[in-house]
Amino acid sequence: MPHSTIFPLTYLARQAKAIIYSLLLINPILLAQPLLASETLPSKLCEQFPTIAVNTGKRFSLEEKDWQGTQQLSPTVSILVLAGHAGLQTTGTNGQAVADGADPMQPGMTDETFWNLATAQRIARLGRQRGLNIFFYDPVVRHILDNDDPRTNWSTGKRHVEAGGYALEIHYNAPGDVGSGVIPRVYKGQTIIDEYLASEFGAFSYSWREVLGAPRRGITILEVGNLEGDLEEKLRDTATRDRALNAIADRIVTAIEKTPIAKAIGACSTPLPTR
């Protein structure tokens, strides 16, 4: 091939790489969103999500709730689901099973982080089947030391909220802790989604632990429950794990669906069977 043809192609390739790299540094979610959204789509048009009864334990008392989620969101608001500790802002709890001598679910990762990832992915997958404009973001890198690195949950979630979206970070509490509940976002104010999630899971004070890093950046935290007892047993048991994740995701998606949020994509009306 003549040199005059090779040079422009090489130049264009380098320019394209530079543009992609700059986009990732500025806002990784711009490129990650289509990929992650497609990965969360069900493999079938109306995939079944069988559930099982899961006891997530005690809820943090609504008497401690000192906020009201009244802020309305766009009917087609984009919902970003994050897995707590996925980028190592902190490490999370190991859960009761590991404390009792069991092997962790994945070497080098706390059990909470493992279940945060599995639960967040399932929420996005089920939510999209039900028609919500919802997707999951994973920073992939597990040891990001700078909290303000653009790849972290905190940075990505804050950008999403500032663009008009809603961000929810999934967590599990340590054994013997205070239980499930919503720690609402502080930056940008509490929303109707926060309110409905609190009705289902309980609520913490908006200033819990002097306002955590995620709420300071506009990200609501949902503590699903203490990682112990029936909840942890059904997650760890391979015979019940999939249905347990479905059951947890269903509670969260159903709470969101109670708000005046339109079905942004085609929904599948197949009900969740219980067995």
C-alpha positions as CSV (number, residue, x, y, z in Angstrom):
1,M,0.0,0.0,0.0
2,P,1.4,3.5,-0.9
3,H,2.9,5.5,2.0
4,S,0.4,8.3,1.3
5,T,-2.4,6.0,2.3
6,I,-0.8,4.4,5.4
7,F,0.0,7.7,7.0
8,P,-3.6,9.1,7.2
9,L,-4.9,5.8,8.5
10,T,-2.2,5.7,11.2
11,Y,-2.8,9.3,12.2
12,L,-6.6,8.7,12.4
13,A,-6.1,5.6,14.6
14,R,-3.9,7.6,17.0
15,Q,-6.5,10.4,17.1
16,A,-9.3,8.0,17.8
17,K,-7.3,6.4,20.7
18,A,-6.6,9.8,22.2
19,I,-10.3,10.8,22.1
20,I,-11.4,7.6,23.7
21,Y,-8.7,7.9,26.4
22,S,-9.7,11.5,27.2
23,L,-13.4,10.5,27.4
24,L,-12.6,7.7,29.9
25,L,-10.6,10.1,32.1
26,I,-13.3,12.8,32.1
27,N,-16.3,10.6,32.3
28,P,-15.9,6.8,32.0
29,I,-19.7,6.3,32.2
30,L,-20.1,7.9,28.7
31,L,-18.5,4.8,27.1
32,A,-19.3,2.3,29.8
33,Q,-23.1,2.9,29.9
34,P,-24.1,1.2,26.6
35,L,-21.9,-1.8,27.3
36,L,-23.0,-2.2,30.9
37,A,-26.7,-1.7,29.9
38,S,-26.5,-4.3,27.2
39,E,-24.9,-6.8,29.6
40,T,-27.8,-6.4,32.1
41,L,-30.5,-7.1,29.5
42,P,-32.1,-10.5,30.0
43,S,-31.1,-13.2,27.5
44,K,-34.8,-13.8,26.7
45,L,-37.6,-11.3,26.0
46,C,-39.5,-12.4,29.1
47,E,-36.9,-14.1,31.3
48,Q,-38.2,-15.8,34.5
49,F,-36.9,-14.5,37.8
50,P,-38.1,-17.2,40.3
51,T,-37.9,-16.0,44.0
52,I,-37.7,-17.5,47.4
53,A,-38.6,-16.0,50.8
54,V,-35.6,-14.3,52.3
55,N,-35.5,-12.8,55.8
56,T,-33.3,-9.7,55.6
57,G,-33.5,-9.3,59.3
58,K,-34.3,-6.2,61.4
59,R,-34.9,-2.8,59.9
60,F,-33.4,0.4,61.2
61,S,-36.3,2.2,62.9
62,L,-38.3,4.7,61.0
63,E,-38.4,6.7,64.3
64,E,-34.8,7.7,63.5
65,K,-35.9,9.1,60.1
66,D,-35.4,12.9,60.1
67,W,-35.9,13.6,56.4
68,Q,-38.7,13.5,53.9
69,G,-38.1,12.3,50.3
70,T,-40.3,14.8,48.4
71,Q,-38.1,15.8,45.5
72,Q,-39.6,14.7,42.2
73,L,-37.5,13.2,39.4
74,S,-37.9,13.1,35.7
75,P,-40.4,10.5,34.7
76,T,-37.7,8.9,32.6
77,V,-34.9,9.4,35.1
78,S,-31.7,7.4,34.5
79,I,-31.1,5.2,37.5
80,L,-27.5,4.2,38.2
81,V,-26.9,1.2,40.5
82,L,-23.5,0.9,42.2
83,A,-22.0,-1.9,44.3
84,G,-20.6,-0.6,47.6
85,H,-16.8,-1.0,48.1
86,A,-16.3,-2.1,44.5
87,G,-13.6,0.5,44.0
88,L,-12.2,0.1,47.6
89,Q,-13.3,3.3,49.2
90,T,-13.4,1.0,52.2
91,T,-13.3,-2.8,52.3
92,G,-16.7,-3.8,53.7
93,T,-17.6,-6.6,56.1
94,N,-16.7,-10.3,55.7
95,G,-20.1,-11.5,57.1
96,Q,-20.9,-14.1,59.8
97,A,-19.9,-17.2,57.8
98,V,-16.3,-16.0,57.3
99,A,-16.1,-15.0,60.9
100,D,-17.1,-18.6,61.8
101,G,-14.4,-20.0,59.6
102,A,-15.9,-20.4,56.1
103,D,-13.9,-19.5,53.0
104,P,-14.7,-16.1,51.5
105,M,-16.9,-16.1,48.4
106,Q,-13.9,-14.8,46.4
107,P,-10.3,-14.7,47.5
108,G,-9.0,-11.1,47.9
109,M,-12.5,-9.7,48.3
110,T,-14.8,-9.2,51.3
111,D,-18.1,-11.1,51.2
112,E,-19.9,-7.8,51.4
113,T,-18.3,-6.6,48.2
114,F,-19.0,-9.9,46.5
115,W,-22.7,-9.7,47.4
116,N,-22.9,-5.9,46.7
117,L,-21.8,-6.7,43.1
118,A,-24.1,-9.6,42.6
119,T,-27.1,-7.7,44.0
120,A,-26.5,-4.5,42.1
121,Q,-26.2,-6.4,38.8
122,R,-29.4,-8.3,39.5
123,I,-31.3,-5.1,40.3
124,A,-30.3,-3.5,37.0
125,R,-31.1,-6.7,35.1
126,L,-34.5,-7.1,36.6
127,G,-35.3,-3.4,36.5
128,R,-34.6,-3.2,32.8
129,Q,-36.8,-6.2,32.1
130,R,-39.6,-4.3,34.0
131,G,-39.0,-1.2,31.8
132,L,-36.9,1.0,34.0
133,N,-34.1,3.2,32.6
134,I,-31.6,1.5,34.9
135,F,-28.1,0.3,34.6
136,F,-25.1,-0.9,36.6
137,Y,-21.7,0.6,36.8
138,D,-18.6,-1.3,37.9
139,P,-15.2,0.5,38.2
140,V,-13.6,-2.9,37.6
141,V,-10.4,-1.9,39.4
142,R,-10.8,-3.0,43.0
143,H,-8.0,-0.9,44.6
144,I,-8.5,2.7,43.7
145,L,-6.8,4.7,46.4
146,D,-7.9,8.2,45.4
147,N,-11.6,8.8,46.3
148,D,-11.7,11.5,43.7
149,D,-10.4,9.3,40.9
150,P,-13.0,9.6,38.0
151,R,-13.5,5.8,38.0
152,T,-14.8,5.4,41.5
153,N,-18.4,4.9,42.5
154,W,-18.3,8.3,44.2
155,S,-17.1,10.2,41.2
156,T,-19.2,8.4,38.7
157,G,-22.3,8.6,40.9
158,K,-21.9,12.3,41.5
159,R,-21.5,13.0,37.8
160,H,-24.6,11.0,37.1
161,V,-26.6,12.9,39.7
162,E,-25.4,16.3,38.5
163,A,-26.6,15.3,35.0
164,G,-30.1,14.8,36.4
165,G,-29.9,11.1,37.2
166,Y,-30.5,9.1,40.4
167,A,-27.7,7.0,41.9
168,L,-28.2,4.1,44.4
169,E,-25.3,2.3,46.1
170,I,-26.0,-1.2,47.5
171,H,-24.5,-2.4,50.8
172,Y,-24.8,-5.1,53.4
173,N,-24.2,-4.5,57.1
174,A,-21.9,-6.4,59.4
175,P,-23.3,-9.2,61.6
176,G,-25.0,-7.8,64.7
177,D,-25.2,-4.3,63.2
178,V,-28.3,-2.1,63.1
179,G,-30.0,-3.8,60.2
180,S,-31.4,-2.6,56.8
181,G,-32.3,0.9,55.8
182,V,-31.8,3.8,53.5
183,I,-29.1,6.4,54.1
184,P,-30.4,9.1,51.7
185,R,-28.4,11.4,49.6
186,V,-27.7,14.8,51.1
187,Y,-26.3,16.6,48.0
188,K,-29.3,17.5,45.7
189,G,-31.8,16.6,48.4
190,Q,-33.9,13.5,49.2
191,T,-36.1,12.1,46.5
192,I,-39.4,10.1,46.2
193,I,-37.3,7.0,45.4
194,D,-35.5,7.4,48.7
195,E,-38.9,7.6,50.4
196,Y,-40.3,4.5,48.9
197,L,-37.2,2.5,49.5
198,A,-37.3,3.6,53.2
199,S,-40.9,2.4,53.5
200,E,-39.6,-1.1,52.4
201,F,-36.3,-1.3,54.2
202,G,-36.3,1.3,57.0
203,A,-34.4,4.6,57.2
204,F,-31.3,6.1,58.8
205,S,-30.8,9.7,59.7
206,Y,-29.6,11.7,56.7
207,S,-26.6,12.7,58.9
208,W,-25.8,9.1,59.8
209,R,-22.1,8.9,60.9
210,E,-21.7,12.6,60.3
211,V,-22.8,12.2,56.6
212,L,-21.0,9.5,54.7
213,G,-19.0,10.0,51.5
214,A,-21.6,8.7,49.1
215,P,-24.6,10.9,50.3
216,R,-22.3,13.9,50.3
217,R,-21.9,13.3,46.6
218,G,-25.7,12.8,45.9
219,I,-25.6,9.0,46.1
220,T,-28.2,7.2,48.2
221,I,-27.1,4.1,50.2
222,L,-29.3,1.1,50.7
223,E,-28.2,-1.3,53.4
224,V,-30.0,-4.5,52.4
225,G,-29.5,-6.2,55.8
226,N,-26.9,-7.7,58.2
227,L,-24.8,-10.3,56.5
228,E,-25.9,-13.2,58.8
229,G,-28.7,-15.6,59.5
230,D,-31.3,-16.6,56.8
231,L,-30.1,-13.8,54.5
232,E,-26.5,-15.0,54.3
233,E,-27.4,-18.7,54.3
234,K,-29.7,-18.3,51.3
235,L,-27.1,-16.2,49.4
236,R,-24.3,-18.7,50.1
237,D,-26.3,-21.9,49.4
238,T,-26.0,-22.6,45.6
239,A,-29.5,-24.2,45.7
240,T,-31.1,-20.9,46.8
241,R,-28.6,-18.2,45.7
242,D,-30.2,-17.2,42.4
243,R,-33.7,-17.0,43.8
244,A,-32.5,-15.1,46.9
245,L,-30.9,-12.5,44.7
246,N,-34.1,-12.3,42.6
247,A,-36.1,-11.8,45.7
248,I,-33.9,-8.9,47.0
249,A,-33.8,-7.2,43.6
250,D,-37.6,-7.6,43.3
251,R,-38.2,-5.7,46.6
252,I,-36.0,-2.9,45.4
253,V,-37.4,-2.6,41.9
254,T,-40.9,-2.9,43.1
255,A,-40.3,0.0,45.5
256,I,-39.0,2.1,42.7
257,E,-41.9,1.2,40.5
258,K,-44.3,2.7,43.1
259,T,-43.0,6.2,42.2
260,P,-44.3,8.1,39.2
261,I,-41.5,6.9,37.0
262,A,-42.5,6.0,33.5
263,K,-41.4,2.8,31.8
264,A,-38.6,4.1,29.7
265,I,-38.1,0.9,27.7
266,G,-40.3,-1.9,26.7
267,A,-41.3,-3.9,29.8
268,C,-41.9,-7.6,30.1
269,S,-45.1,-8.3,32.0
270,T,-44.2,-11.8,33.1
271,P,-44.8,-12.0,36.9
272,L,-42.1,-13.3,39.3
273,P,-43.1,-16.8,40.3
274,T,-42.4,-17.9,43.8
275,R,-41.3,-21.4,44.5
